[in-house]
Amino acid sequence: MYNLLITSEAGAWDQSFYEYDRSRFLEYTDDKVAKVFNPLTDERIATLKSFPCVFAYEGTKGNVRIGYLNAIKERGRSILIEFEFARDIPEIPFHALHTIRGLLDIRDWEMNRTHWAVKDEDLFDRLINALIIKAHPSRADKKPGDIEKLTEIETSSSQVSTVQSFIATILRARREASVYEVFYRGHSNKRKYKLEPSLFRKDEKGNYLYLDNEHILCRELIVSNSSDFDSDEYTLDRLVRMQHYSLPTRLLDITTNPLIALYFSCKSGAAKLENGKNVGEEEGEVIILSMMREQVKYFDSDTASCIANLSRLPKSEKDKINFGIEDISAFNDQLPIKRLTHFIKEEKPFFESKIQPEHLRTIVCVKGKKSNDRISSQSGAFLLFGMDAVLDEKGTPEIKVSRISVANKAAILRDLDLLNINESTVFPYIENSARYVAQKYAFNNSAQGDQPV
C-alpha cells in the first residue's frame, strides 16, 4: 500500500506541510480501500502514516519525491498533512515513474488532478524491480499498517425490528423541534450506500462515473424531452425533474416523513425463507439529519441558484475557479464565475454579481416545488451539493447525523402496508399500482400470506 499525493500548487512539496480539501481525499482509490479509511479514526490515521508516499505535481511538472506522513489532522472541510522525504532516496524524474504508472495503479488523467489516493500496490517493490531505486529506505519507527484489522465504525445509535419500535425511537429523537428541522433518508444496505448524490458516485476503482460530464447529461436530457421542462422556472426545478427521471444529479433525496425513509430502508434486501429460517437479509438503516431551521432554503434561494447552475458549467471551467482568491470582486472577475453569473441572471435578472466563494462549496437543504406526485407522496426535500462538497458520514457542525439500524424487513413492510405505505402510494403511477395489486392478490400470496412488495 502507498499514498499518492498530487498537487497543482508550484513548490508545495518544498514545505513540510500541505492542506487537501476533504473532497479530494481517496479520489482514484479502489472502493474497498476507500471504505476502510472513511471516516478517519486514530487507528486509520496511524495506518496511513505507516504507508510510503509519492509526492508529485500535476502533469509533468517537477520531479517526484518519496517519503512518509508524520501527521494527519482534520480541519473543517480540509485535511492537513505534515510530511518528510526519505533521505536515502533521491528525487525521481517524472518520466521514470510514468513508465510504470500501470503497475502503480496510476490511471489515465489521474496526474492532472489535485488529490490524495491510497493505492493497493507495493511501491518499493515496483520501484526496485523497475531499477528506479536500489533498495527499501530505512525507517525504523514505522511498521507497515494492516488494513485487514481496520473495520467500519458502527455509527448507528440503535436498532429496530418493528414499526412500533421505530416510531418510539423517532419520537425520542425529536428533541428541540422548535429549533431544528429534521429530515430522514433510508438506505436498504447500510454498508453499501453513502450520503452522497448520484452524480458523485464512483466505480470500484475510485473513478467518477458521471461528474466530469454533468453539463452534457443535463443538456442531453432536456434536448430529448424538452417539453417536460417547459414549466420549470429555475435550474433547480430542472435538476429536481432530472432526479425524478433517475438522471445523476448533485441532489440527494431526503424526506420529512420518517415512515417513508423506513420503507426505503426495507424496500430491498429482505430475508428469504429457507427451511423455515430467514436468511440473507441486508441490514438497512434510517438516517436522521437535523439542522437549524434557518439553514433550510427554498426553491427560489439565491444560494440554491448559485449551486444548481454549476451543473451548466463544463468541467474544464469549474476546474479553473480559484477559491484561494479572498477579494470578492477579484473572485467574481474570473471568467468561469462570470459565466456562472450569466446563467443565474437568466432565471434571476436582478441577481447581484457578488457570489460568495463558500456558497459554491457548501451543502444546503432545499425544499423544492411539489412539481410531481412522487415528491408529494414522499414528502420530499433535497440536499444540494456544491463543488467538491462532501457530507461526513458522522455529520458536520451544520448537519447533525444519527442512524437507526433496521432489521426484520419483511415484517416491517407488511406493517407499513397496513399504514398505506407501499409501492402503490410511494411511487404513485398506474404501472406501480398495477404491479402492487397483482402481487398482493396473486394465488401464491393468498395461500402463504401477503408478501412484501
C-alpha positions in Angstrom: 0.0 0.0 0.0 1.1 3.6 -0.6 -0.2 7.1 -0.6 -0.2 9.0 -3.9 -0.3 12.8 -3.3 -0.8 15.1 -6.3 -0.9 18.9 -6.3 -1.0 21.7 -8.8 0.5 24.2 -6.4 4.0 25.0 -7.5 6.6 24.5 -4.7 4.0 22.9 -2.4 6.3 19.9 -1.6 9.2 22.3 -0.7 7.4 22.9 2.6 6.8 20.3 5.3 3.0 20.5 5.3 0.1 20.7 2.9 -3.6 21.0 3.1 -6.1 19.0 1.0 -9.7 19.7 0.5 -11.6 16.8 2.2 -13.4 16.0 -1.1 -10.1 15.2 -2.8 -9.2 12.5 -0.2 -9.5 9.0 -1.6 -10.2 10.0 -5.1 -8.9 7.4 -7.6 -8.9 4.8 -4.8 -10.5 1.4 -5.1 -13.8 1.4 -3.4 -12.9 -1.4 -1.0 -9.9 0.5 0.2 -11.7 3.8 0.4 -14.3 2.3 2.7 -11.6 1.2 5.1 -10.3 4.8 5.6 -13.5 6.7 5.7 -14.2 8.1 8.2 -10.8 8.8 9.6 -10.1 7.5 13.1 -6.8 7.5 15.2 -6.2 3.9 14.1 -6.8 4.6 10.5 -4.6 7.7 10.6 -1.8 5.6 12.2 -2.1 3.1 9.3 -2.0 5.8 6.6 1.1 7.2 8.2 2.8 3.8 8.0 2.5 3.7 4.2 5.2 5.2 2.0 4.1 8.2 -0.1 4.7 9.5 -3.6 4.7 13.3 -3.7 4.1 14.7 -7.3 2.8 17.6 -9.2 0.0 17.7 -11.8 1.0 16.9 -15.3 4.8 16.5 -15.8 5.9 19.4 -13.6 8.9 18.8 -11.4 10.5 15.6 -10.1 8.8 13.1 -7.8 9.7 12.6 -4.2 9.3 9.6 -1.9 8.6 10.0 1.8 6.2 9.5 4.7 3.4 11.3 6.5 4.2 12.5 10.0 0.8 13.9 10.9 -2.8 13.9 9.6 -5.2 16.4 11.0 -8.8 17.1 10.1 -9.7 20.8 10.0 -13.2 21.5 8.9 -13.5 20.8 5.2 -9.7 20.3 4.9 -7.2 17.6 5.9 -3.7 18.9 6.9 -0.7 16.7 6.4 2.8 17.0 7.6 5.5 15.0 5.8 9.1 14.3 5.3 11.1 12.8 2.4 13.1 9.6 2.6 16.7 10.7 2.9 18.2 7.7 1.1 16.0 8.1 -2.0 16.9 10.9 -4.4 14.3 12.8 -6.5 12.9 10.6 -9.3 12.4 12.1 -12.8 8.7 12.2 -13.6 9.2 10.2 -16.9 10.7 7.3 -14.9 7.6 6.9 -12.7 5.4 7.5 -15.7 6.8 4.4 -17.5 5.4 2.1 -14.7 2.2 4.0 -13.9 0.1 1.0 -14.8 2.0 -1.2 -12.2 1.4 1.5 -9.6 -2.3 1.8 -10.4 -1.9 5.4 -11.6 -4.7 5.9 -14.1 -5.2 7.9 -17.2 -5.6 11.6 -16.4 -5.1 11.0 -12.7 -1.9 13.0 -12.8 -3.9 16.0 -14.0 -6.0 16.4 -10.8 -5.0 17.5 -7.3 -6.0 14.7 -5.0 -4.8 12.1 -2.4 -5.2 8.5 -3.4 -4.4 5.3 -1.5 -3.1 2.5 -3.7 -3.1 -1.2 -3.1 0.4 -1.8 -4.6 3.8 -2.4 -3.1 5.5 0.9 -4.0 9.1 -0.1 -3.2 9.0 -3.5 -4.9 7.7 -1.8 -8.1 10.4 0.9 -8.0 13.2 -1.6 -7.3 12.1 -4.1 -10.0 12.0 -1.1 -12.5 15.6 -0.2 -11.4 14.3 3.3 -10.3 15.6 2.8 -6.8 18.2 0.3 -5.4 16.7 -0.7 -2.0 14.0 -0.1 0.5 14.6 3.1 2.5 15.2 2.8 6.2 12.5 4.0 8.6 12.7 2.0 11.9 9.9 4.0 13.6 7.3 2.8 11.2 5.8 -0.6 10.8 3.6 -1.4 7.9 -0.1 -1.0 8.8 -2.5 -3.8 8.4 -5.7 -2.6 6.8 -7.4 -6.0 7.3 -7.6 -5.2 11.0 -9.5 -2.0 10.3 -13.2 -2.3 10.4 -16.0 0.1 9.6 -17.2 2.2 12.5 -20.7 1.4 13.5 -22.4 4.8 13.8 -25.9 3.5 14.4 -27.2 4.6 17.8 -30.0 2.0 18.0 -31.6 -0.9 16.1 -35.2 -1.6 15.4 -37.1 -4.6 14.0 -40.7 -3.4 14.2 -42.6 -0.3 13.1 -43.7 0.3 16.7 -40.1 0.4 18.0 -39.0 2.6 15.1 -41.8 5.2 15.8 -40.8 5.1 19.5 -37.2 5.7 18.7 -38.1 8.6 16.3 -40.2 10.3 18.9 -37.4 10.0 21.5 -35.0 11.6 19.0 -37.3 14.6 18.2 -35.8 17.0 20.7 -35.7 20.7 20.3 -38.2 20.5 17.5 -38.8 24.3 17.6 -35.1 24.9 16.8 -34.2 22.1 14.4 -35.7 21.0 11.1 -35.5 17.2 10.9 -35.3 15.1 7.7 -34.8 11.4 7.0 -33.2 9.1 4.4 -33.5 5.3 4.1 -30.7 3.0 2.9 -31.5 -0.6 2.2 -27.9 -1.6 2.8 -26.1 0.3 5.5 -22.7 -0.9 4.5 -23.0 -0.1 0.8 -24.7 3.3 0.5 -23.3 6.7 1.4 -24.6 10.1 2.0 -23.7 11.3 -1.5 -25.6 12.3 -4.6 -25.7 10.0 -7.6 -23.6 12.5 -9.6 -20.6 12.0 -7.2 -20.7 8.2 -7.3 -17.5 6.3 -8.3 -16.7 2.9 -9.8 -14.9 0.3 -7.8 -11.6 1.8 -8.9 -12.5 5.2 -7.5 -13.1 6.9 -10.8 -16.1 9.3 -11.1 -18.8 7.8 -13.2 -20.7 10.9 -14.2 -19.2 14.1 -12.6 -17.0 15.0 -15.5 -19.9 15.1 -17.9 -22.5 16.8 -15.7 -23.2 19.6 -18.1 -23.7 17.1 -21.0 -26.0 14.9 -19.1 -28.3 17.8 -18.2 -28.4 19.2 -21.8 -28.9 15.8 -23.4 -32.0 15.0 -21.2 -33.5 18.4 -22.0 -32.9 18.0 -25.7 -34.6 14.6 -25.7 -37.5 15.7 -23.5 -37.7 19.4 -23.9 -41.5 19.7 -23.4 -41.3 18.1 -20.0 -39.1 21.1 -18.8 -41.2 23.9 -20.2 -42.8 24.8 -16.9 -39.6 24.8 -14.9 -38.6 28.4 -13.9 -35.3 27.7 -12.2 -32.3 25.4 -12.9 -33.1 23.8 -9.5 -36.5 22.9 -10.8 -34.9 21.2 -13.8 -32.5 19.3 -11.5 -35.4 18.1 -9.4 -37.2 16.8 -12.5 -34.0 15.1 -13.7 -33.6 13.5 -10.3 -37.2 12.3 -10.7 -36.2 10.7 -14.0 -33.2 9.0 -12.4 -30.6 11.1 -14.1 -27.5 11.5 -11.9 -27.6 15.0 -10.3 -26.0 16.9 -7.4 -29.2 16.4 -5.4 -29.7 13.8 -2.6 -33.3 12.9 -1.7 -34.4 13.3 1.8 -37.9 13.3 3.4 -39.8 14.9 6.2 -41.8 11.6 6.8 -39.8 9.0 8.8 -42.1 6.2 7.7 -41.2 6.9 4.1 -37.5 6.6 5.0 -38.3 3.3 6.8 -40.0 2.0 3.7 -36.9 2.7 1.6 -34.6 1.1 4.2 -36.6 -2.1 3.8 -37.5 -2.0 0.1 -34.8 -4.4 -1.0 -32.5 -6.9 0.7 -35.2 -8.5 2.8 -34.6 -12.0 4.2 -35.7 -15.1 2.2 -37.3 -18.0 3.8 -35.2 -21.2 3.5 -36.0 -24.3 5.6 -38.2 -22.3 7.9 -35.5 -19.7 8.6 -34.9 -16.2 7.4 -31.5 -15.9 5.6 -29.6 -13.4 3.5 -31.0 -10.2 4.9 -29.1 -7.0 4.3 -29.2 -4.7 7.3 -30.8 -1.4 6.4 -30.7 2.0 8.1 -32.7 5.2 8.5 -30.5 8.3 8.7 -31.8 11.2 10.7 -30.5 14.6 9.6 -31.1 17.6 11.8 -30.2 21.2 11.1 -31.2 24.7 12.3 -34.5 25.7 10.8 -32.9 28.9 9.5 -30.5 26.9 7.4 -33.2 25.4 5.2 -33.6 27.0 1.8 -36.4 27.2 -0.6 -36.7 26.7 -4.4 -36.1 30.4 -5.1 -33.0 30.8 -2.9 -30.1 32.7 -4.4 -27.6 30.2 -2.8 -29.5 27.3 -4.3 -29.4 29.0 -7.7 -25.6 29.5 -7.5 -25.0 25.8 -6.7 -27.6 24.4 -9.1 -26.2 26.4 -12.1 -22.8 24.8 -11.5 -24.4 21.9 -13.4 -24.3 24.0 -16.6 -20.6 24.7 -16.4 -18.2 22.3 -18.2 -15.7 20.5 -16.0 -12.8 22.5 -17.6 -14.3 25.8 -16.4 -15.2 24.5 -13.0 -11.6 23.4 -12.6 -10.3 26.9 -13.4 -12.2 28.5 -10.5 -9.6 29.7 -7.9 -11.2 29.6 -4.5 -8.0 30.9 -2.9 -8.9 34.5 -4.0 -10.0 36.3 -0.9 -11.2 39.5 -2.5 -14.8 39.1 -3.5 -14.6 41.4 -6.6 -11.5 39.6 -7.9 -13.1 36.2 -7.3 -16.2 37.3 -9.3 -14.0 38.7 -12.0 -12.9 35.1 -13.0 -14.2 34.0 -16.4 -15.9 30.8 -15.1 -17.7 32.9 -12.3 -18.8 35.4 -14.9 -20.3 32.7 -17.0 -22.0 31.2 -13.9 -23.4 34.6 -13.0 -24.8 34.8 -16.6 -26.6 31.5 -16.1 -28.1 32.7 -12.8 -29.3 36.0 -14.3 -31.2 34.1 -16.9 -33.6 33.0 -14.2 -33.0 36.0 -11.8 -32.4 39.1 -13.9 -31.8 41.2 -10.8 -29.2 38.9 -9.2 -26.2 40.9 -7.9 -22.9 39.7 -9.3 -21.3 39.0 -5.9 -21.1 35.3 -5.5 -19.6 34.2 -2.2 -16.9 31.5 -2.7 -18.0 29.4 0.3 -21.6 29.2 -1.1 -20.4 27.3 -4.1 -18.7 24.6 -2.0 -21.4 24.1 0.6 -24.3 21.7 1.1 -27.7 23.2 1.5 -31.1 21.7 2.4 -33.7 22.8 -0.2 -37.4 22.4 -0.2 -38.4 22.3 -3.9 -41.7 22.7 -5.5 -44.1 19.8 -5.4 -43.8 19.5 -9.1 -44.8 15.9 -9.4 -46.8 13.3 -7.5 -43.7 11.4 -6.4 -42.3 14.4 -4.5 -45.6 15.0 -2.9 -46.2 11.4 -1.9 -42.7 11.0 -0.5 -42.8 14.3 1.4 -39.6 15.1 -0.5 -36.8 17.6 0.0 -33.2 17.6 -1.1 -29.6 18.2 0.0 -27.9 20.2 -2.8 -24.2 19.6 -3.0 -21.8 22.3 -4.2 -18.4 21.8 -5.8 -16.3 19.1 -4.1 -18.8 19.1 -1.2 -18.7 16.0 1.0 -21.1 15.2 3.8 -19.2 13.5 6.5 -20.9 10.2 7.4 -20.7 11.2 11.1 -22.3 14.6 10.4 -21.0 18.2 10.4 -21.4 21.2 12.7 -24.3 22.3 10.4 -25.9 18.9 9.7 -26.2 16.5 12.6 -26.4 12.9 11.7 -27.7 9.9 13.7 -28.7 6.5 12.5 -31.1 3.7 13.2 -30.3 0.2 12.0 -33.2 -1.7 10.6 -33.8 -5.5 10.6 -36.7 -7.8 10.1 -37.5 -6.0 6.8 -40.3 -8.3 5.5 -42.4 -7.9 8.7 -41.9 -4.1 8.7 -43.0 -3.9 5.1 -46.2 -5.8 5.9 -46.9 -3.4 8.8 -46.2 -0.4 6.7 -48.7 -1.8 4.1 -51.3 -1.6 6.8 -50.5 2.0 7.2 -50.9 2.5 3.4 -47.2 2.9 2.8 -46.3 0.6 -0.1 -45.2 0.7 -3.7 -48.5 2.0 -4.9 -48.5 5.0 -2.6 -44.8 5.8 -2.5 -44.5 5.6 -6.3 -47.9 6.8 -7.4 -48.0 5.7 -11.0 -50.5 3.4 -12.5 -47.9 0.8 -13.5 -46.7 0.6 -9.9 -50.2 0.4 -8.6 -51.0 -2.4 -11.0 -47.9 -4.3 -10.0 -48.7 -3.8 -6.3 -52.3 -5.0 -6.7 -51.2 -8.0 -8.8 -48.6 -9.1 -6.3 -50.9 -8.6 -3.3 -53.6 -10.8 -4.7 -51.6 -13.4 -6.6 -52.5 -17.0 -5.9 -49.3 -17.8 -4.1 -49.6 -14.8 -1.8 -53.1 -15.6 -0.9 -52.0 -19.1 0.0 -49.0 -18.1 2.0 -50.0 -14.7 3.4 -49.2 -11.3 1.9 -45.5 -10.9 1.0 -43.7 -7.6 0.9 -43.7 -5.7 -2.4 
